[in-house]
Amino acid sequence: MKPLLMWLSLAVLVAGCSSEQAENSKAAAGGGNTAEAAVRQIQEGLANNNPAVVWESLPESYRNDLNDIVRTFASGMDAGAWKQITDLLNSIHQLLTTKQEFILGYPSVAQGGEPEKSKQVVEGASGVLNALLQSVTDLEKLKSFDGHEFMTSSGVDLMNHLKSISEVAPKSPGQPVGLMSLSDVRVETVEQLDSTATLKFTSADGHQETVDFVLVDGKWMSKPLVDEWDEKMQSTRESLKDLPEQMAGLKFQIIAVTGMVNGALVPLQSAERSGTVQRCRRQYDGDDRRTGRRFWRLWKSVRRRRLNTPGLQPLSAARARSGGNKLTSVVARP
């Protein structure tokens, strides 16, 4: 499932074609084949709940890279371990859906004093899980994964629920512009040339970011991402070559951990009163020391041997160059 998280990082990509020698901001404001016009195309698509514009903004070779990574992951993943993982995610989804009243009444949630916002977050999280499960549960289908199909089906629901969460999520002054708020920012051209451009993004709170773009096979993309794309794709492929061998050692630990967590969720799923939920909470918080120690021993063992997929790690070099700019960084983490 981790490769799918990459779709959440594609806010940096914008569609476009080649342009005439710049008339700078005048040309961009008037539309045409400029970086600014391409960004506005993405903004319009996101505003209309059409995440497929992000996928279509990629050069064909980049789309092939991402399809290939997901398919390779699916081919190397152990079916039994994957079923355990998706069964656990489905159990969490069911809990968020059927026990919402109890979750909202949980002290640490209720003390927030904003029940409507809390409800929106819980419903949004449930929706995100449901959208992902529709696409990732069947490992055989993932072996023929198609990014465009994902973006025009489950991707639409995923986008809607992420937007819902983003609407009520705490925001800090000067927070970098991300995917969910890209459609709300003001875009201006600083410089527009034949194959390079610099754009300034201004969010509603006045925070500004300047981003360099380059033309790649007729598509405008952020320069820091382009600079690291080939290296990250290659390192991800190299890691995925070892996935079957790594899964041979991790399979039973994954099954044990997910099975234990799934079992712990059963009392919560069958709870009919808030008091039952509270008793379960106290148990999981440490009353059952033996189960807790066993769980953490297994979890730490998995963590020590977890898969290292560089393509899903932060693009640290890109972030360093951009000052932590989310528009020029892959933000998905393992």
LOMAR-525442 format. One record per residue (C-alpha): x, y, z; residue in three letters; chain. Coordinates in Angstrom, 3 decimals. Example, Ala and Ser with C-alpha at 12.3 -4.5 7.8 and 13.67 -1.06 7.14 Angstrom:
REM residues 2
<mifi c1="12.300" c2="-4.500" c3="7.800" res="Ala" chain="A"/>
<mifi c1="13.670" c2="-1.060" c3="7.140" res="Ser" chain="A"/>
***
This chain:
REM residues 334
<mifi c1="0.000" c2="0.000" c3="0.000" res="Met" chain="A"/>
<mifi c1="2.879" c2="2.372" c3="0.639" res="Lys" chain="A"/>
<mifi c1="3.530" c2="3.149" c3="-3.048" res="Pro" chain="A"/>
<mifi c1="-0.009" c2="4.446" c3="-3.270" res="Leu" chain="A"/>
<mifi c1="0.882" c2="7.096" c3="-0.774" res="Leu" chain="A"/>
<mifi c1="3.006" c2="8.639" c3="-3.503" res="Met" chain="A"/>
<mifi c1="-0.134" c2="9.997" c3="-5.106" res="Trp" chain="A"/>
<mifi c1="-0.493" c2="12.301" c3="-2.092" res="Leu" chain="A"/>
<mifi c1="2.823" c2="13.917" c3="-2.989" res="Ser" chain="A"/>
<mifi c1="2.025" c2="14.817" c3="-6.602" res="Leu" chain="A"/>
<mifi c1="0.894" c2="18.350" c3="-5.804" res="Ala" chain="A"/>
<mifi c1="4.184" c2="19.471" c3="-7.260" res="Val" chain="A"/>
<mifi c1="3.315" c2="18.434" c3="-10.790" res="Leu" chain="A"/>
<mifi c1="1.622" c2="20.675" c3="-13.310" res="Val" chain="A"/>
<mifi c1="0.577" c2="20.239" c3="-16.929" res="Ala" chain="A"/>
<mifi c1="1.869" c2="22.306" c3="-19.807" res="Gly" chain="A"/>
<mifi c1="3.512" c2="22.451" c3="-23.201" res="Cys" chain="A"/>
<mifi c1="6.352" c2="24.478" c3="-24.685" res="Ser" chain="A"/>
<mifi c1="6.096" c2="28.291" c3="-24.715" res="Ser" chain="A"/>
<mifi c1="7.255" c2="31.237" c3="-26.742" res="Glu" chain="A"/>
<mifi c1="10.114" c2="33.426" c3="-25.454" res="Gln" chain="A"/>
<mifi c1="8.744" c2="35.178" c3="-22.367" res="Ala" chain="A"/>
<mifi c1="6.728" c2="38.298" c3="-22.154" res="Glu" chain="A"/>
<mifi c1="6.948" c2="37.292" c3="-18.519" res="Asn" chain="A"/>
<mifi c1="3.913" c2="37.992" c3="-16.361" res="Ser" chain="A"/>
<mifi c1="1.939" c2="39.572" c3="-19.168" res="Lys" chain="A"/>
<mifi c1="2.097" c2="36.399" c3="-21.257" res="Ala" chain="A"/>
<mifi c1="1.327" c2="34.198" c3="-18.273" res="Ala" chain="A"/>
<mifi c1="-1.644" c2="36.248" c3="-17.182" res="Ala" chain="A"/>
<mifi c1="-3.053" c2="35.979" c3="-20.661" res="Gly" chain="A"/>
<mifi c1="-2.945" c2="32.188" c3="-20.599" res="Gly" chain="A"/>
<mifi c1="-1.240" c2="30.120" c3="-23.273" res="Gly" chain="A"/>
<mifi c1="1.390" c2="27.441" c3="-22.882" res="Asn" chain="A"/>
<mifi c1="3.060" c2="28.832" c3="-19.781" res="Thr" chain="A"/>
<mifi c1="3.831" c2="27.441" c3="-16.355" res="Ala" chain="A"/>
<mifi c1="1.235" c2="29.722" c3="-14.769" res="Glu" chain="A"/>
<mifi c1="-1.468" c2="28.612" c3="-17.205" res="Ala" chain="A"/>
<mifi c1="-0.564" c2="24.996" c3="-16.450" res="Ala" chain="A"/>
<mifi c1="-0.824" c2="25.565" c3="-12.702" res="Val" chain="A"/>
<mifi c1="-4.233" c2="27.179" c3="-13.166" res="Arg" chain="A"/>
<mifi c1="-5.345" c2="24.108" c3="-15.093" res="Gln" chain="A"/>
<mifi c1="-4.393" c2="21.964" c3="-12.082" res="Ile" chain="A"/>
<mifi c1="-6.149" c2="24.365" c3="-9.704" res="Gln" chain="A"/>
<mifi c1="-9.341" c2="24.202" c3="-11.743" res="Glu" chain="A"/>
<mifi c1="-9.255" c2="20.425" c3="-11.834" res="Gly" chain="A"/>
<mifi c1="-8.750" c2="20.122" c3="-8.076" res="Leu" chain="A"/>
<mifi c1="-11.498" c2="22.659" c3="-7.407" res="Ala" chain="A"/>
<mifi c1="-13.846" c2="20.509" c3="-9.511" res="Asn" chain="A"/>
<mifi c1="-12.875" c2="17.271" c3="-7.701" res="Asn" chain="A"/>
<mifi c1="-10.967" c2="15.967" c3="-10.697" res="Asn" chain="A"/>
<mifi c1="-7.638" c2="14.606" c3="-9.368" res="Pro" chain="A"/>
<mifi c1="-6.956" c2="12.982" c3="-12.738" res="Ala" chain="A"/>
<mifi c1="-5.535" c2="16.324" c3="-13.901" res="Val" chain="A"/>
<mifi c1="-2.556" c2="15.650" c3="-11.632" res="Val" chain="A"/>
<mifi c1="-1.902" c2="12.298" c3="-13.300" res="Trp" chain="A"/>
<mifi c1="-2.348" c2="13.702" c3="-16.801" res="Glu" chain="A"/>
<mifi c1="0.132" c2="16.466" c3="-15.969" res="Ser" chain="A"/>
<mifi c1="2.968" c2="13.932" c3="-15.789" res="Leu" chain="A"/>
<mifi c1="5.220" c2="13.133" c3="-18.738" res="Pro" chain="A"/>
<mifi c1="4.419" c2="9.695" c3="-20.112" res="Glu" chain="A"/>
<mifi c1="7.736" c2="8.281" c3="-18.898" res="Ser" chain="A"/>
<mifi c1="6.948" c2="9.426" c3="-15.342" res="Tyr" chain="A"/>
<mifi c1="3.513" c2="7.840" c3="-15.452" res="Arg" chain="A"/>
<mifi c1="5.139" c2="4.613" c3="-16.624" res="Asn" chain="A"/>
<mifi c1="7.624" c2="4.809" c3="-13.747" res="Asp" chain="A"/>
<mifi c1="4.874" c2="5.099" c3="-11.129" res="Leu" chain="A"/>
<mifi c1="2.705" c2="2.377" c3="-12.666" res="Asn" chain="A"/>
<mifi c1="5.715" c2="0.084" c3="-12.789" res="Asp" chain="A"/>
<mifi c1="6.609" c2="0.683" c3="-9.132" res="Ile" chain="A"/>
<mifi c1="3.112" c2="-0.151" c3="-7.888" res="Val" chain="A"/>
<mifi c1="2.935" c2="-3.262" c3="-10.078" res="Arg" chain="A"/>
<mifi c1="6.382" c2="-4.427" c3="-8.963" res="Thr" chain="A"/>
<mifi c1="5.392" c2="-3.933" c3="-5.328" res="Phe" chain="A"/>
<mifi c1="2.250" c2="-6.012" c3="-5.861" res="Ala" chain="A"/>
<mifi c1="4.211" c2="-8.782" c3="-7.564" res="Ser" chain="A"/>
<mifi c1="6.714" c2="-9.022" c3="-4.741" res="Gly" chain="A"/>
<mifi c1="4.321" c2="-8.652" c3="-1.800" res="Met" chain="A"/>
<mifi c1="3.282" c2="-11.794" c3="0.081" res="Asp" chain="A"/>
<mifi c1="-0.457" c2="-12.400" c3="-0.400" res="Ala" chain="A"/>
<mifi c1="-1.029" c2="-13.697" c3="3.130" res="Gly" chain="A"/>
<mifi c1="0.714" c2="-10.766" c3="4.815" res="Ala" chain="A"/>
<mifi c1="-1.078" c2="-8.291" c3="2.530" res="Trp" chain="A"/>
<mifi c1="-4.456" c2="-9.779" c3="3.429" res="Lys" chain="A"/>
<mifi c1="-3.653" c2="-9.356" c3="7.120" res="Gln" chain="A"/>
<mifi c1="-2.714" c2="-5.710" c3="6.562" res="Ile" chain="A"/>
<mifi c1="-5.815" c2="-4.880" c3="4.540" res="Thr" chain="A"/>
<mifi c1="-8.043" c2="-6.810" c3="6.966" res="Asp" chain="A"/>
<mifi c1="-6.670" c2="-4.660" c3="9.786" res="Leu" chain="A"/>
<mifi c1="-7.300" c2="-1.463" c3="7.814" res="Leu" chain="A"/>
<mifi c1="-10.830" c2="-2.655" c3="7.096" res="Asn" chain="A"/>
<mifi c1="-11.405" c2="-3.321" c3="10.807" res="Ser" chain="A"/>
<mifi c1="-10.277" c2="0.203" c3="11.633" res="Ile" chain="A"/>
<mifi c1="-12.565" c2="1.544" c3="8.904" res="His" chain="A"/>
<mifi c1="-15.503" c2="-0.387" c3="10.317" res="Gln" chain="A"/>
<mifi c1="-14.731" c2="0.898" c3="13.810" res="Leu" chain="A"/>
<mifi c1="-14.631" c2="4.512" c3="12.616" res="Leu" chain="A"/>
<mifi c1="-17.922" c2="3.980" c3="10.793" res="Thr" chain="A"/>
<mifi c1="-20.010" c2="1.984" c3="13.262" res="Thr" chain="A"/>
<mifi c1="-18.662" c2="3.287" c3="16.591" res="Lys" chain="A"/>
<mifi c1="-18.379" c2="6.947" c3="15.692" res="Gln" chain="A"/>
<mifi c1="-20.521" c2="8.023" c3="18.666" res="Glu" chain="A"/>
<mifi c1="-18.187" c2="6.293" c3="21.118" res="Phe" chain="A"/>
<mifi c1="-15.068" c2="7.668" c3="19.437" res="Ile" chain="A"/>
<mifi c1="-16.429" c2="11.220" c3="19.559" res="Leu" chain="A"/>
<mifi c1="-17.274" c2="10.696" c3="23.221" res="Gly" chain="A"/>
<mifi c1="-13.741" c2="9.600" c3="24.076" res="Tyr" chain="A"/>
<mifi c1="-12.407" c2="12.099" c3="26.675" res="Pro" chain="A"/>
<mifi c1="-9.405" c2="13.333" c3="24.717" res="Ser" chain="A"/>
<mifi c1="-11.672" c2="13.919" c3="21.692" res="Val" chain="A"/>
<mifi c1="-14.655" c2="15.384" c3="23.535" res="Ala" chain="A"/>
<mifi c1="-12.446" c2="17.789" c3="25.493" res="Gln" chain="A"/>
<mifi c1="-11.542" c2="19.483" c3="22.244" res="Gly" chain="A"/>
<mifi c1="-14.842" c2="21.350" c3="22.450" res="Gly" chain="A"/>
<mifi c1="-15.550" c2="21.223" c3="18.715" res="Glu" chain="A"/>
<mifi c1="-17.741" c2="18.153" c3="18.169" res="Pro" chain="A"/>
<mifi c1="-18.699" c2="19.033" c3="14.595" res="Glu" chain="A"/>
<mifi c1="-15.071" c2="19.355" c3="13.529" res="Lys" chain="A"/>
<mifi c1="-14.168" c2="16.128" c3="15.321" res="Ser" chain="A"/>
<mifi c1="-17.018" c2="14.370" c3="13.540" res="Lys" chain="A"/>
<mifi c1="-15.815" c2="15.693" c3="10.184" res="Gln" chain="A"/>
<mifi c1="-12.304" c2="14.383" c3="10.844" res="Val" chain="A"/>
<mifi c1="-13.550" c2="10.924" c3="11.899" res="Val" chain="A"/>
<mifi c1="-15.840" c2="10.677" c3="8.864" res="Glu" chain="A"/>
<mifi c1="-13.038" c2="11.901" c3="6.617" res="Gly" chain="A"/>
<mifi c1="-10.572" c2="9.347" c3="7.983" res="Ala" chain="A"/>
<mifi c1="-13.141" c2="6.586" c3="7.496" res="Ser" chain="A"/>
<mifi c1="-13.680" c2="7.757" c3="3.926" res="Gly" chain="A"/>
<mifi c1="-9.947" c2="7.841" c3="3.177" res="Val" chain="A"/>
<mifi c1="-9.548" c2="4.251" c3="4.368" res="Leu" chain="A"/>
<mifi c1="-12.560" c2="3.120" c3="2.367" res="Asn" chain="A"/>
<mifi c1="-11.277" c2="4.771" c3="-0.813" res="Ala" chain="A"/>
<mifi c1="-7.851" c2="3.160" c3="-0.412" res="Leu" chain="A"/>
<mifi c1="-9.281" c2="-0.253" c3="0.418" res="Leu" chain="A"/>
<mifi c1="-11.351" c2="-0.207" c3="-2.762" res="Gln" chain="A"/>
<mifi c1="-8.145" c2="0.006" c3="-4.777" res="Ser" chain="A"/>
<mifi c1="-5.506" c2="-1.870" c3="-2.807" res="Val" chain="A"/>
<mifi c1="-7.257" c2="-4.886" c3="-1.247" res="Thr" chain="A"/>
<mifi c1="-6.957" c2="-7.099" c3="-4.339" res="Asp" chain="A"/>
<mifi c1="-3.244" c2="-7.723" c3="-4.793" res="Leu" chain="A"/>
<mifi c1="-3.813" c2="-9.347" c3="-8.188" res="Glu" chain="A"/>
<mifi c1="-5.471" c2="-6.180" c3="-9.490" res="Lys" chain="A"/>
<mifi c1="-2.596" c2="-4.108" c3="-8.175" res="Leu" chain="A"/>
<mifi c1="-0.306" c2="-6.088" c3="-10.464" res="Lys" chain="A"/>
<mifi c1="-1.966" c2="-4.311" c3="-13.384" res="Ser" chain="A"/>
<mifi c1="-2.356" c2="-0.967" c3="-11.592" res="Phe" chain="A"/>
<mifi c1="-3.193" c2="2.026" c3="-13.761" res="Asp" chain="A"/>
<mifi c1="-2.752" c2="5.483" c3="-12.286" res="Gly" chain="A"/>
<mifi c1="-5.318" c2="7.132" c3="-14.533" res="His" chain="A"/>
<mifi c1="-7.955" c2="4.585" c3="-13.596" res="Glu" chain="A"/>
<mifi c1="-7.164" c2="5.067" c3="-9.894" res="Phe" chain="A"/>
<mifi c1="-7.380" c2="8.848" c3="-10.159" res="Met" chain="A"/>
<mifi c1="-10.735" c2="8.723" c3="-11.951" res="Thr" chain="A"/>
<mifi c1="-12.318" c2="6.243" c3="-9.528" res="Ser" chain="A"/>
<mifi c1="-11.096" c2="5.807" c3="-5.950" res="Ser" chain="A"/>
<mifi c1="-8.906" c2="8.864" c3="-6.321" res="Gly" chain="A"/>
<mifi c1="-11.989" c2="11.097" c3="-6.546" res="Val" chain="A"/>
<mifi c1="-13.349" c2="9.834" c3="-3.233" res="Asp" chain="A"/>
<mifi c1="-9.898" c2="10.005" c3="-1.689" res="Leu" chain="A"/>
<mifi c1="-9.537" c2="13.641" c3="-2.737" res="Met" chain="A"/>
<mifi c1="-12.950" c2="14.590" c3="-1.378" res="Asn" chain="A"/>
<mifi c1="-12.286" c2="13.066" c3="2.036" res="His" chain="A"/>
<mifi c1="-8.808" c2="14.549" c3="2.288" res="Leu" chain="A"/>
<mifi c1="-10.289" c2="17.947" c3="1.487" res="Lys" chain="A"/>
<mifi c1="-12.876" c2="17.458" c3="4.213" res="Ser" chain="A"/>
<mifi c1="-10.156" c2="16.740" c3="6.777" res="Ile" chain="A"/>
<mifi c1="-8.050" c2="19.636" c3="5.533" res="Ser" chain="A"/>
<mifi c1="-10.932" c2="22.078" c3="6.006" res="Glu" chain="A"/>
<mifi c1="-10.934" c2="21.568" c3="9.785" res="Val" chain="A"/>
<mifi c1="-7.269" c2="20.695" c3="10.350" res="Ala" chain="A"/>
<mifi c1="-5.313" c2="23.218" c3="12.470" res="Pro" chain="A"/>
<mifi c1="-3.323" c2="25.609" c3="10.333" res="Lys" chain="A"/>
<mifi c1="-0.236" c2="27.488" c3="11.427" res="Ser" chain="A"/>
<mifi c1="0.560" c2="30.984" c3="10.093" res="Pro" chain="A"/>
<mifi c1="2.929" c2="30.712" c3="7.158" res="Gly" chain="A"/>
<mifi c1="2.226" c2="27.019" c3="6.677" res="Gln" chain="A"/>
<mifi c1="3.578" c2="25.819" c3="3.280" res="Pro" chain="A"/>
<mifi c1="1.063" c2="25.303" c3="0.506" res="Val" chain="A"/>
<mifi c1="0.028" c2="21.671" c3="0.100" res="Gly" chain="A"/>
<mifi c1="-2.118" c2="19.653" c3="-2.282" res="Leu" chain="A"/>
<mifi c1="-5.396" c2="20.231" c3="-0.466" res="Met" chain="A"/>
<mifi c1="-5.029" c2="24.015" c3="-0.524" res="Ser" chain="A"/>
<mifi c1="-3.375" c2="24.401" c3="-3.930" res="Leu" chain="A"/>
<mifi c1="-6.664" c2="25.372" c3="-5.569" res="Ser" chain="A"/>
<mifi c1="-7.032" c2="28.317" c3="-3.165" res="Asp" chain="A"/>
<mifi c1="-3.682" c2="30.042" c3="-3.647" res="Val" chain="A"/>
<mifi c1="-2.859" c2="32.990" c3="-5.884" res="Arg" chain="A"/>
<mifi c1="-0.310" c2="32.270" c3="-8.606" res="Val" chain="A"/>
<mifi c1="1.918" c2="34.878" c3="-10.232" res="Glu" chain="A"/>
<mifi c1="4.692" c2="34.592" c3="-12.796" res="Thr" chain="A"/>
<mifi c1="8.067" c2="35.924" c3="-11.702" res="Val" chain="A"/>
<mifi c1="9.815" c2="34.835" c3="-14.895" res="Glu" chain="A"/>
<mifi c1="8.753" c2="32.807" c3="-17.947" res="Gln" chain="A"/>
<mifi c1="11.235" c2="31.546" c3="-20.532" res="Leu" chain="A"/>
<mifi c1="11.128" c2="28.857" c3="-23.207" res="Asp" chain="A"/>
<mifi c1="11.827" c2="25.887" c3="-20.940" res="Ser" chain="A"/>
<mifi c1="12.104" c2="27.361" c3="-17.441" res="Thr" chain="A"/>
<mifi c1="9.871" c2="29.477" c3="-15.255" res="Ala" chain="A"/>
<mifi c1="9.627" c2="30.845" c3="-11.735" res="Thr" chain="A"/>
<mifi c1="6.234" c2="31.221" c3="-10.061" res="Leu" chain="A"/>
<mifi c1="5.185" c2="32.819" c3="-6.791" res="Lys" chain="A"/>
<mifi c1="2.395" c2="31.207" c3="-4.753" res="Phe" chain="A"/>
<mifi c1="0.516" c2="33.269" c3="-2.152" res="Thr" chain="A"/>
<mifi c1="-1.836" c2="31.537" c3="0.285" res="Ser" chain="A"/>
<mifi c1="-4.873" c2="33.067" c3="1.969" res="Ala" chain="A"/>
<mifi c1="-2.856" c2="33.997" c3="5.077" res="Asp" chain="A"/>
<mifi c1="-0.285" c2="35.836" c3="2.988" res="Gly" chain="A"/>
<mifi c1="2.405" c2="33.156" c3="3.085" res="His" chain="A"/>
<mifi c1="4.473" c2="33.186" c3="-0.109" res="Gln" chain="A"/>
<mifi c1="6.581" c2="30.540" c3="-1.825" res="Glu" chain="A"/>
<mifi c1="8.703" c2="30.889" c3="-4.950" res="Thr" chain="A"/>
<mifi c1="9.081" c2="27.737" c3="-7.042" res="Val" chain="A"/>
<mifi c1="11.211" c2="27.040" c3="-10.111" res="Asp" chain="A"/>
<mifi c1="9.689" c2="24.955" c3="-12.922" res="Phe" chain="A"/>
<mifi c1="11.206" c2="23.262" c3="-15.960" res="Val" chain="A"/>
<mifi c1="9.710" c2="21.790" c3="-19.098" res="Leu" chain="A"/>
<mifi c1="10.009" c2="17.987" c3="-19.351" res="Val" chain="A"/>
<mifi c1="8.592" c2="16.379" c3="-22.492" res="Asp" chain="A"/>
<mifi c1="6.057" c2="19.156" c3="-22.821" res="Gly" chain="A"/>
<mifi c1="5.025" c2="19.142" c3="-19.145" res="Lys" chain="A"/>
<mifi c1="5.845" c2="21.815" c3="-16.582" res="Trp" chain="A"/>
<mifi c1="7.243" c2="20.306" c3="-13.363" res="Met" chain="A"/>
<mifi c1="8.996" c2="21.624" c3="-10.256" res="Ser" chain="A"/>
<mifi c1="12.743" c2="21.639" c3="-10.807" res="Lys" chain="A"/>
<mifi c1="13.858" c2="20.101" c3="-7.467" res="Pro" chain="A"/>
<mifi c1="11.615" c2="17.087" c3="-8.069" res="Leu" chain="A"/>
<mifi c1="12.876" c2="16.662" c3="-11.630" res="Val" chain="A"/>
<mifi c1="16.474" c2="16.813" c3="-10.410" res="Asp" chain="A"/>
<mifi c1="15.906" c2="13.810" c3="-8.123" res="Glu" chain="A"/>
<mifi c1="13.279" c2="11.844" c3="-10.035" res="Trp" chain="A"/>
<mifi c1="15.506" c2="9.371" c3="-11.892" res="Asp" chain="A"/>
<mifi c1="17.643" c2="8.649" c3="-8.826" res="Glu" chain="A"/>
<mifi c1="14.619" c2="8.062" c3="-6.593" res="Lys" chain="A"/>
<mifi c1="12.863" c2="5.853" c3="-9.118" res="Met" chain="A"/>
<mifi c1="15.992" c2="3.743" c3="-9.602" res="Gln" chain="A"/>
<mifi c1="16.624" c2="3.340" c3="-5.870" res="Ser" chain="A"/>
<mifi c1="12.980" c2="2.349" c3="-5.359" res="Thr" chain="A"/>
<mifi c1="13.243" c2="-0.301" c3="-8.066" res="Arg" chain="A"/>
<mifi c1="16.428" c2="-1.658" c3="-6.498" res="Glu" chain="A"/>
<mifi c1="14.694" c2="-1.935" c3="-3.120" res="Ser" chain="A"/>
<mifi c1="11.664" c2="-3.659" c3="-4.597" res="Leu" chain="A"/>
<mifi c1="13.889" c2="-6.323" c3="-6.155" res="Lys" chain="A"/>
<mifi c1="14.574" c2="-7.556" c3="-2.624" res="Asp" chain="A"/>
<mifi c1="10.929" c2="-7.428" c3="-1.522" res="Leu" chain="A"/>
<mifi c1="10.143" c2="-11.167" c3="-1.963" res="Pro" chain="A"/>
<mifi c1="13.233" c2="-12.155" c3="0.035" res="Glu" chain="A"/>
<mifi c1="12.500" c2="-9.594" c3="2.753" res="Gln" chain="A"/>
<mifi c1="8.881" c2="-10.677" c3="2.993" res="Met" chain="A"/>
<mifi c1="9.989" c2="-14.252" c3="3.622" res="Ala" chain="A"/>
<mifi c1="11.487" c2="-13.070" c3="6.896" res="Gly" chain="A"/>
<mifi c1="8.825" c2="-10.513" c3="7.782" res="Leu" chain="A"/>
<mifi c1="5.668" c2="-12.399" c3="6.831" res="Lys" chain="A"/>
<mifi c1="4.977" c2="-14.197" c3="10.090" res="Phe" chain="A"/>
<mifi c1="5.875" c2="-11.170" c3="12.202" res="Gln" chain="A"/>
<mifi c1="3.482" c2="-9.007" c3="10.199" res="Ile" chain="A"/>
<mifi c1="0.749" c2="-11.627" c3="10.537" res="Ile" chain="A"/>
<mifi c1="1.370" c2="-11.846" c3="14.289" res="Ala" chain="A"/>
<mifi c1="1.292" c2="-8.077" c3="14.861" res="Val" chain="A"/>
<mifi c1="-1.734" c2="-7.382" c3="12.672" res="Thr" chain="A"/>
<mifi c1="-3.569" c2="-10.384" c3="14.117" res="Gly" chain="A"/>
<mifi c1="-2.930" c2="-9.140" c3="17.648" res="Met" chain="A"/>
<mifi c1="-4.148" c2="-5.632" c3="16.857" res="Val" chain="A"/>
<mifi c1="-7.181" c2="-7.017" c3="15.007" res="Asn" chain="A"/>
<mifi c1="-8.024" c2="-9.139" c3="18.028" res="Gly" chain="A"/>
<mifi c1="-7.747" c2="-6.106" c3="20.284" res="Ala" chain="A"/>
<mifi c1="-10.279" c2="-4.289" c3="18.103" res="Leu" chain="A"/>
<mifi c1="-12.923" c2="-7.022" c3="18.413" res="Val" chain="A"/>
<mifi c1="-14.245" c2="-5.886" c3="21.844" res="Pro" chain="A"/>
<mifi c1="-14.461" c2="-2.321" c3="20.566" res="Leu" chain="A"/>
<mifi c1="-16.369" c2="-3.397" c3="17.457" res="Gln" chain="A"/>
<mifi c1="-18.902" c2="-5.319" c3="19.550" res="Ser" chain="A"/>
<mifi c1="-19.237" c2="-2.652" c3="22.243" res="Ala" chain="A"/>
<mifi c1="-22.772" c2="-1.321" c3="22.742" res="Glu" chain="A"/>
<mifi c1="-22.017" c2="1.177" c3="25.504" res="Arg" chain="A"/>
<mifi c1="-19.405" c2="3.866" c3="26.006" res="Ser" chain="A"/>
<mifi c1="-18.335" c2="2.228" c3="29.276" res="Gly" chain="A"/>
<mifi c1="-17.242" c2="-0.886" c3="27.403" res="Thr" chain="A"/>
<mifi c1="-15.098" c2="1.271" c3="25.136" res="Val" chain="A"/>
<mifi c1="-13.511" c2="2.938" c3="28.155" res="Gln" chain="A"/>
<mifi c1="-12.659" c2="-0.410" c3="29.734" res="Arg" chain="A"/>
<mifi c1="-11.069" c2="-1.527" c3="26.482" res="Cys" chain="A"/>
<mifi c1="-9.065" c2="1.696" c3="26.409" res="Arg" chain="A"/>
<mifi c1="-7.728" c2="1.140" c3="29.920" res="Arg" chain="A"/>
<mifi c1="-6.738" c2="-2.388" c3="28.979" res="Gln" chain="A"/>
<mifi c1="-4.866" c2="-1.263" c3="25.877" res="Tyr" chain="A"/>
<mifi c1="-3.256" c2="1.602" c3="27.805" res="Asp" chain="A"/>
<mifi c1="-1.341" c2="-0.874" c3="29.907" res="Gly" chain="A"/>
<mifi c1="-3.522" c2="-2.895" c3="32.276" res="Asp" chain="A"/>
<mifi c1="-2.741" c2="-6.029" c3="30.335" res="Asp" chain="A"/>
<mifi c1="1.042" c2="-5.741" c3="30.690" res="Arg" chain="A"/>
<mifi c1="1.825" c2="-9.155" c3="29.271" res="Arg" chain="A"/>
<mifi c1="-0.062" c2="-8.527" c3="26.018" res="Thr" chain="A"/>
<mifi c1="1.438" c2="-5.070" c3="25.799" res="Gly" chain="A"/>
<mifi c1="5.001" c2="-6.333" c3="26.159" res="Arg" chain="A"/>
<mifi c1="4.389" c2="-9.065" c3="23.597" res="Arg" chain="A"/>
<mifi c1="2.988" c2="-6.587" c3="21.115" res="Phe" chain="A"/>
<mifi c1="5.892" c2="-4.183" c3="21.470" res="Trp" chain="A"/>
<mifi c1="8.474" c2="-6.938" c3="21.133" res="Arg" chain="A"/>
<mifi c1="6.880" c2="-7.997" c3="17.844" res="Leu" chain="A"/>
<mifi c1="6.485" c2="-4.421" c3="16.661" res="Trp" chain="A"/>
<mifi c1="10.101" c2="-3.528" c3="17.389" res="Lys" chain="A"/>
<mifi c1="11.227" c2="-6.650" c3="15.559" res="Ser" chain="A"/>
<mifi c1="9.251" c2="-5.605" c3="12.482" res="Val" chain="A"/>
<mifi c1="10.577" c2="-2.066" c3="12.746" res="Arg" chain="A"/>
<mifi c1="14.173" c2="-3.290" c3="12.808" res="Arg" chain="A"/>
<mifi c1="13.604" c2="-5.309" c3="9.642" res="Arg" chain="A"/>
<mifi c1="11.152" c2="-2.991" c3="7.905" res="Arg" chain="A"/>
<mifi c1="11.451" c2="-2.445" c3="4.230" res="Leu" chain="A"/>
<mifi c1="13.541" c2="0.499" c3="3.132" res="Asn" chain="A"/>
<mifi c1="11.838" c2="2.006" c3="0.090" res="Thr" chain="A"/>
<mifi c1="13.746" c2="5.199" c3="-0.770" res="Pro" chain="A"/>
<mifi c1="11.076" c2="6.362" c3="-3.210" res="Gly" chain="A"/>
<mifi c1="8.768" c2="6.883" c3="-0.262" res="Leu" chain="A"/>
<mifi c1="11.333" c2="8.727" c3="1.864" res="Gln" chain="A"/>
<mifi c1="11.379" c2="12.519" c3="1.963" res="Pro" chain="A"/>
<mifi c1="13.367" c2="14.128" c3="-0.815" res="Leu" chain="A"/>
<mifi c1="15.685" c2="15.710" c3="1.725" res="Ser" chain="A"/>
<mifi c1="17.903" c2="17.364" c3="-0.815" res="Ala" chain="A"/>
<mifi c1="14.932" c2="18.918" c3="-2.567" res="Ala" chain="A"/>
<mifi c1="13.507" c2="20.114" c3="0.748" res="Arg" chain="A"/>
<mifi c1="16.861" c2="21.616" c3="1.686" res="Ala" chain="A"/>
<mifi c1="17.009" c2="23.571" c3="-1.537" res="Arg" chain="A"/>
<mifi c1="13.431" c2="24.744" c3="-1.186" res="Ser" chain="A"/>
<mifi c1="13.501" c2="25.486" c3="2.525" res="Gly" chain="A"/>
<mifi c1="11.003" c2="22.717" c3="3.328" res="Gly" chain="A"/>
<mifi c1="8.683" c2="23.807" c3="0.523" res="Asn" chain="A"/>
<mifi c1="5.925" c2="21.183" c3="0.202" res="Lys" chain="A"/>
<mifi c1="5.337" c2="22.196" c3="-3.394" res="Leu" chain="A"/>
<mifi c1="8.797" c2="20.948" c3="-4.314" res="Thr" chain="A"/>
<mifi c1="9.082" c2="17.920" c3="-2.048" res="Ser" chain="A"/>
<mifi c1="7.684" c2="14.430" c3="-1.872" res="Val" chain="A"/>
<mifi c1="6.080" c2="14.465" c3="1.540" res="Val" chain="A"/>
<mifi c1="4.984" c2="10.813" c3="1.882" res="Ala" chain="A"/>
<mifi c1="6.783" c2="8.935" c3="4.627" res="Arg" chain="A"/>
<mifi c1="6.821" c2="5.248" c3="5.539" res="Pro" chain="A"/>
***
